[in-house]
Amino acid sequence: MDELVALELFEQLEAKLEQVLRKYQILQSENANLTRQAEEQEQALAEAKETINRLQKERDAVRQRIDQLLNKLEVLGTSK
């Protein structure tokens, strides 16, 4: 009788261990997916920052050219 109880307990332990291992594998897979997604988001963020910097530089260049043109127009207006 004791051997039967011990065998049942061992089988329960084995089943629970298999559940834990399956959950561990699922969590490993989810962690890998989340890590990949985080890396993709970091890459997208870096690209967005580069785009913003480029657009700011272009805007500053356009603003500078407009200021130069306005200064030329001022000079023409004052020379009359």
C-alpha positions as CSV (number, residue, x, y, z in Angstrom):
1,M,0.0,0.0,0.0
2,D,2.8,2.4,0.9
3,E,4.5,1.7,-2.5
4,L,1.2,2.6,-4.3
5,V,0.9,5.9,-2.4
6,A,4.6,6.7,-3.1
7,L,4.1,5.9,-6.8
8,E,1.1,8.1,-7.0
9,L,2.9,10.9,-5.3
10,F,5.9,10.5,-7.7
11,E,3.5,10.6,-10.7
12,Q,1.9,13.8,-9.3
13,L,5.3,15.3,-8.8
14,E,6.3,14.3,-12.3
15,A,3.1,15.8,-13.8
16,K,3.6,19.1,-11.9
17,L,7.3,19.2,-13.0
18,E,6.2,18.8,-16.6
19,Q,3.7,21.6,-16.2
20,V,6.4,23.9,-14.8
21,L,8.8,23.0,-17.7
22,R,6.1,23.7,-20.3
23,K,5.3,27.1,-18.7
24,Y,9.0,27.8,-18.5
25,Q,9.4,27.1,-22.3
26,I,6.3,29.3,-23.0
27,L,7.8,32.1,-21.0
28,Q,11.2,31.8,-22.7
29,S,9.5,32.1,-26.0
30,E,7.4,35.1,-24.9
31,N,10.5,36.7,-23.5
32,A,12.4,36.2,-26.8
33,N,9.4,37.7,-28.7
34,L,9.2,40.7,-26.3
35,T,13.0,41.2,-26.6
36,R,12.8,41.2,-30.4
37,Q,9.9,43.7,-30.3
38,A,11.7,46.0,-27.9
39,E,14.8,45.9,-30.2
40,E,12.5,46.8,-33.2
41,Q,10.9,49.6,-31.3
42,E,14.4,51.0,-30.3
43,Q,15.4,50.9,-33.9
44,A,12.2,52.6,-35.0
45,L,12.8,55.3,-32.3
46,A,16.4,55.8,-33.4
47,E,15.2,56.3,-37.0
48,A,12.5,58.7,-36.0
49,K,15.0,60.7,-34.0
50,E,17.3,60.8,-37.1
51,T,14.4,62.0,-39.2
52,I,13.4,64.7,-36.7
53,N,17.0,65.9,-36.6
54,R,17.2,66.0,-40.4
55,L,13.9,67.9,-40.7
56,Q,15.0,70.4,-38.0
57,K,18.2,71.1,-39.9
58,E,16.3,71.5,-43.1
59,R,13.8,73.9,-41.4
60,D,16.7,75.9,-40.0
61,A,18.3,76.1,-43.4
62,V,15.0,77.3,-44.9
63,R,14.5,79.8,-42.1
64,Q,18.0,81.2,-42.7
65,R,17.4,81.6,-46.4
66,I,14.1,83.3,-45.8
67,D,15.9,85.7,-43.3
68,Q,18.5,86.4,-46.0
69,L,15.8,87.2,-48.6
70,L,13.9,89.4,-46.1
71,N,17.1,91.3,-45.4
72,K,17.7,91.8,-49.1
73,L,14.2,93.1,-49.5
74,E,14.7,95.5,-46.5
75,V,17.9,96.8,-48.1
76,L,15.9,97.4,-51.4
77,G,13.2,99.1,-49.5
78,T,15.5,101.5,-47.6
79,S,17.5,102.4,-50.7
80,K,14.6,104.0,-52.5
